[in-house]
Amino acid sequence: MHQSECLAKGGFKTNNGPSTKDKGPMTSKEISDTSNETSLPQPTQAGRIKPCTELIKQATKCLENNDKDCVTRLIEELIKADCHNGYAVGKKIANSVRDAFHELWLISDNKTRCEILSLLRDLGISRRWIRTALNDSRWLRKVPEKCGFKLEGRVAKNKLIEEIEDLMKRELGWTEESMCRNLLRFIGIDIDEFERHGIDVCAWLRAETSISYLVGIIASDIADRVVKARNNKYVKVSLSTTEAISAVIFPLILSGFGKPSVVFFWSNDKPKQGGSTGIVAIEYYINVGKKKWKWLDTEELVRYIKALKPEEVPKLIAGYVDGDGTIYYNIKKSTLVISITACKACEKRALLNAIQEALRKLGIESRIYEYKTRNGAELRVYGKSAIELLRLIVPYLHHPIKRLRAELILMLRDGKIDREAFTTLYGLTKYGDSNNDPKRYHAVDALTRAAPQTHTHGNRARTRERKTLKIMEIGT
C-alpha cells in the first residue's frame, strides 16, 4: 500500500475535477442551474466514505478477475466521487484509490496505459498525483512519445495567481492603485481630503526598493525571524502581522527577494471561547539560498551598514523606520521626533550604534536612550536634524501611514498647508487604542478588501525589479 499523504500549508487548494475546456460561454439558464447546484448541501467526509469504500471493493474484485475495463470504469467513478482526495475522504481511502490505479497499471500493456492516462488527464488529475501513485516517473517521461499527448503538471500557485490577477485587471479593472485606495479607505483615511491638498496617497507604491532599504527592513523586522532550513542550504525569511497595513506592504517588500507564500494562523494559538473570536495573523515567507542571503547575523548587518555610502544611508533609514521606527509630530509644541527602537540586552542593540554612525555621514546627530523598566533602547533624531532627515527619507518610505505623516509635516513646515488642515489630516494617521481600530488586528479584513490574490505575485514591473535586486545583492 502506498503511504502517500498530501499536506498543504498556506496557499491555494485546488480540487481535481472534470475539465471545462472548450465548453464555450454559459447561457443564463446554465448559470442559474449551476448556482442552484452549488447551493445544495455537500456530502460530509463520513457521507463520502461508504460509497467510496464500496467502489474500492468492486475494483478489488475486478482486479482479481483481471478485468481491466471494469477497473478503469470504477477508477473513473472513484475520481468523480472525489474518493482520491484525502481532504474529502481521508488518507486511507485516498491511498486505496492510488493502489487500485497502481495495480491496474501493472497488468496493462502500453496501449491500455495510454488510454488510462488520457482518461485521467480529461478528469483533471495532475501529473504529480499519477507520479505519486506509480512511485516511478520514468515511464511518464515517455508519454508524449508513446501516447502522442503531454501530461500537464498541477498548476503552480504563482501561475494561478497570475491568471487571477489578469482576470481581475481585465474584468474588474483591478490595479495596484485600486488596492492602495481600498486599503486606505478601510483604515479610515479620507482620500479625497488628502488629494484636495495635493497629496498623492498612493505614492508609497512607487517608492524605490533598493538593497539598502531591504537591509533596513531586515535589521528591524526580519532579523529575529530568519530560520535556517533543515537541509542547511536555504533560509526561511518570514514576516508576520495582525495589522491591516502590514498585511499589504509586507509581501510587496519581500518580493524584492522572491515570490512570498502566505500562511494564516491564530495569533493566540487558538480562537477565543465563549462566542468571541481570536485574532488571525498572517505570515509571509520566502526560502532563499543560504549563499545568497548574507545577513544571517547581526555582525553581517553591522558590517553592511558601516560600509554604506552617504547616498545609500537615507534608503537604509527609510527601511528601518518602516519597520521598527516612528515618525511623531507634537502639534502643541511643534516638534518632530524620528525614532528607531531595539531591545537593550540583545544583539540588535549594536545596530543602533551602527545607524548612529551612518547618520553622521549625513551630518545628522542623534541620541540613544536606554530604558530600565522595559528593557529597550531607542535612537532619536530631534528638531532641525529630524526635518532634514525626513526630507531625505520620504521618497523611500513604503509604509502608507508613515509616508502620509512625513509629507504632511514637510508641507506644514514649507507653508503649503495650514495648521488646522494639518491637525485634521494628521489625526487620521493616528492609531487607536481599541481593538476595533481598523489599523490594528484586522490584517485579514484589509487583505480581503485589497484583493489579496495579487499580493504574492506582483506585476511584471516588480518581476524586473526583483531581478535587478538579485543582481545588486550579488555585488554587495
N, C-alpha and C positions, 0 to 999 in steps of 0.2 A: 504493500500500500504506500502511496506517496504521502509524505507528511508535509506537504506544501501548505503555506499559510500566507495570506495577503494582509499586510499591515499598511495602513495609510495614516500618516500623521501630518496634519497641516497641508491643505491643498484641496484640489477638486477631486471629487469621486465621480467617475463616470460609469454608468451601468451599461453592460453589453446588451444589445437588443437587435431586432431586425433592422436592416438598412432601409433608409428612407430616400436613398439617392434616386434621382431621375423620376420622381413621382409627380413633379410639377407643382404649381401652386394649388392650395386647398380652396375649395369652394366655401361659401358661408355656411352651408349645411354641414360640411365636413368639419369645419372649425367648431360649430355648435356641438356636433356629435362627439368630437374629441374632448371638448370641455366637459360634457356630461360624463364621459367615460372616466376622465381623470378625477372627477369629483367623487366617484364611488369609493367606498372604503376598501383599502388594500388588505390582502391577507397578511396575518401576522406570521412570524417565523414558525410558531407552533402549527399554524394552519397550513404552511407550505411543506413541512417535514413529512407528513403522512403520504401525500401524493408522490412526493419525490422518492420516498423510500419504496413505494410500490413500483414505480417506474424502474428503479435500480434493480429490484428483484427480478423484474421481467427481462431487463437487459442481461442480467447474470445467466438466466435460463437460456436466452438466445446465444450467448457466448458458449455455453456448454454444448449447444447443438450446432455450433459453428455457422450460425445463420447471420451472416454479415449485414444483409439488408435489414433484418429485424433490429439489430443493434444500432445501425445507423439511424433508423427511424426513431428509435427510443432516445438516442442521444439528442436528436433534434428536439423531441418533446421535452427532455430534461432541461435543455438550454432555454427553450421558450418559456418554461415554467420557472426560470431563474434558479434552478437547482444547482447550478455551477457556481453560484455567487455565495461565498462564505458569509457575507454580511447578512444575506437574506435567510439562509438555512443553517448556517453553522459550518465549522471547518470539516466535521466528519462527513456530512452529506456531500459537500463540495468536492472533497478529495475522492469520494466514491465515484463521482461523475468523471473526474480525471482518470481514475483507474479503469473505468469501463472504456473510455476512449483509448487509453494506452493498450488494453488487451485487444481491442478491435484493430488497432494499428499493427500489432504483432502478427495477426493472422491474415492480413490483407496484402495483396500484391500492389505494385506501383500505381496501376490504373485506378484501383479502388481507393488507394490513399489520396490520389489527386481529387477524386470525387468527394471524399470526406472533407478534405481541406477547402475545396470550393464551397461546400455547404457551410462550414464553419465561418468562412470569410463572409458569406452572404448573411449569416446570422449576427455578424458584428463581433465575432470572437477575435481577440488580438493575437498576434504572433507570440507575444510573451506568454499568454495562457497556454498556447499549444506547446511551446518550448518547455514550459514547466511540467506539463503533463507527460511529455515524452522523455524528459530528463536528458535530452540529446538534441543539439541544434544542427548537427552535421547534415542530416537529410534535408532540413528546412532550407539550407543554403542552396540546394539544388532545385527548389520548387520552380523557379522561372524556367529552367532548362527542361525539367521532367514534365511539368504540368502546363506550361505555357501562360502562367499568370504569376503575379507577385503578391506575397502576403504582407500586408501593411502592419507595422507595429502599432502599439497603443499611441494615441495622440498625445504628444508631450504637453505637459501643463503650460509651458510658455507659449507653445503654438496655439493651444486652446485659448489662452488669454489674449493672444494677438488677434485671433479671429473674433472674439467677443468685442475687443476694442474697435476693430474695423467695423463691425456691425453697429456698435453704438455711435460711432462717428457718422456712418452712412445713414442710418435710420433715425437716430435720435439727436444728431447734431452735437454729440458729446465732444468736449475738448478739455485740455488741462485747465484752460481758463474757466470753464464752467465748473470744473471740480473745485477750483480755488474759491469761486464765488459761493458755491453751495456750502463749503466748509465755513467760510466767514459768516454767512448768514446764520448758520446753525449755532455758532458760538456767540452770537449776539452783536456782530459788527454791522453798523449801519453803513453799508457800502455807498449808498447814494450821498450821504453826508460827507464821507471822506473824499469821494470823487468830486463833489461840489467845490472842495478846496484844492483841487488839482493833485490829489494823491493817488498814485497807481496802486490799488490794493493788492494786485497780484504780481507786483514787481519781484517778489521773492522767488517766483517760478523761474525767472530768468537770471537769477544770481549765479555767478561763476562757481563751479565746484572743482576747485584745484586740489592737488595733493596736500598743500599746506592747510587748506580748510578741513580736509578729511582727517588730518593728523590732530587738529584741534578737537574735532568731534571724538576721535578715538581716545584722546587723552582724557576727555571729560566724561563721556558716556560709555564708550565701548571697552575701555581698558580693563574694567572689572568683569567684563562678560566674555572675554576671549577664552574659549575652551579647546584644548587640544583633542583632536580626534583619536580614536583608538589605535589606528594604524600609524599614527605619528607622522603622516605625510600631509595632513590637512589640519587647518584650524577652523573652528566654527566661530564666526563673528556674529553676535546677535544683539539686538536692541529690543527691549520690551517696554510697554507703556500701557497705562489705562486712560491717558489724556487724549482728548479729541484731536488736538493739533498735531501731536507727535505721531498719532496713528497714520497721518497722511504724509508728513515730511520724512519720517524715518526711512521708509523704503526708497524714497527718492534719493536720500543721502547714500544709502547702502548700494544703490545701483551704480555708484562710481566704481565698485569692485566686482559686481556681478548681479545676477537676477535673484532677488531675495525670495525665499519661501516664507510662508506665514503659518503660525500656529495660534490657536485661541485656547485660553485656559482660565480657570478661576484664580484670581489674584490672591484669594484667601484659601486656596486649595480645594474648596468645595462651596456650593451655593449655600446661602444662609437658610436657616429653618424658619418655620412659623409663617410661611406665605411670602416672606420678603426674598429678594434675590441678591446674590453676591455680585461682585464687580468682575466683569470679564476683562482680562488683559490680553494684549496682542503681542506676540513676539515675531519679529522678522529676523531671518538669519541667512547667511551665505557660508559656503565652505570654500576656503581659499587655500591654494597650495602653500605649504609651510615656507617654501623657498621664496615665494613672492610676498608673503606677509612679514614685514621687517620690524614690527612693533609688538613683539611678544612680551616685552617687559618695560619697566619704567626707564631703565638705563638707555634703551634704544630711543625712546621718546625724547628724553632729555638731550641726547646726543643730536637728534634731528633738530630740535628747537634751537639749540645753541649755534648750529651751523647755518641757520636761516639768514638769507639776505634781507636787508631792511624792507624791500618792496613786498616780500612774502609774509612779513610779520602781521599786517592787518588781516590777511586771509586766515592765518592761524588763530588770531584772537577772535575773529568772527565765528569760527567753528567752535571755539571754547565757550564763547558767550551763548551761542545757540544751544550748547549742551548744559554745562553747569554754571552759566553766567546769568547776570541780572542787569537790566538797564532800568534805573529808577530815578524819577524826577520828583523832587519835593516841591509841590506847587506853591505852598505857603512861603518857603524860604528861597524859591527859585534856584535850587541847587540840583546838580546832576551827579549821580554816582554810578559807575560801571564796576561791577564786582564779579569775581570768579571764586568759587569755593572748592575746598578739598578737605578730606579728613586730616586731622592733625598727626595722629600716630600711625601713619601708613606710608607706603612707597609714593603715593600720588602727591604727598606734601612737597616732594622735591620738584614737582612740575611747576609749582607756583614760583619758586626761585628762578627756574629757567625762563618762565614767562616774564618775570620782572626784568631779567637781563635783556630779553628780546625787546621789551618796550623801550628800554634805554637807547637802543639803536635808532629809535624814532624821536628821541629827545623827550619821552614821556615818563614822568616819575610816578611811582605807585607805592602803596604801603601794604604790608602783610600783617594781619592780626590773627592771633591765636586765642581761642575761647576755651576756658577750663570747663565750663558747665556742659557744653555739647560736643566736646572732643573734635572741634572743627577748626579749620583755618580759612582765611579769606583774603584775597588780594583785591585792593580797591584803588580806583583812579577817581580823583575829585576835580571839581571846578573847571578851569580853562583846559587843563590836560584831558579831562573827560570829554569835553566838547570836541577838542582836536582829534581824540581817538575815535569818537563817534563818527566824525566826518570820514575818517579813513576806513572804518569797518562797515558802514551802512551798505555799500554796494554788494557786499559778500554775505550779508545776513540772509539765512533761509527761513528762519522761524517767523511766520506771518505777524504774530503779535509784537515780537521784539523789533521787527523791521518797521512796523507802523509806529511804534513808540519812538524809534530813532528818528524817523522822518518828521514826526510831529514836533519833537524837541528842537530839531535843527530849523524847522520853519518858524517856530516861535522865536528862536534866537536871531534869525535873519529878518524878522518883522514881516513874514509872509502870512501870518495868521495871528489873530488877536487872542488875548488870554482867555476870554470867555469861550471861544470856539475850541481852543486848545484844551481847556478843562473838560468840556463836554466829550470831545473825541478821545482824550487820554483816559477818561473814566471807562470808556467802552473796552479798553485793553486790559483792565484790571481783572484779576481772578477773584471769584467769590469764595467765601469760606464754606458755603453749603454744598452738600453732596449733589444738589440739584443744579449747580453751576455747570452749564454745558461744556465749559472748557475742561472740567475735571471729570474723571470716571465715566466718560461717555465715548470711549475710543471706537467701539463697535458701531454706535449710532452715527458717529461722524463718518466712519468708513462707508457705511451703507448709503448715506446721502451723497457722498462724493464719488460714487462708482468705484468700489474697491478692486474690481476685476483688473483694472488697468495699473494699479499701483505697483504690482510686482512684475510689470513688464516695461512700462515706459514707451516712448515713441522712438522713431528711427534716429532723431537727433540725439537722444540720450544714449542710444546704442553707439553712435560715433563718439560721443563724449567718453563712454566707458573705455573704448579702445584707446583714446588719447591718454586717459588717466593711467591705463596699464603701461603704456609706453613711458610715461613720465615716471611711474613707480619704479620701473626697471633702472631708470637713470639716476634715481636718488640714492 
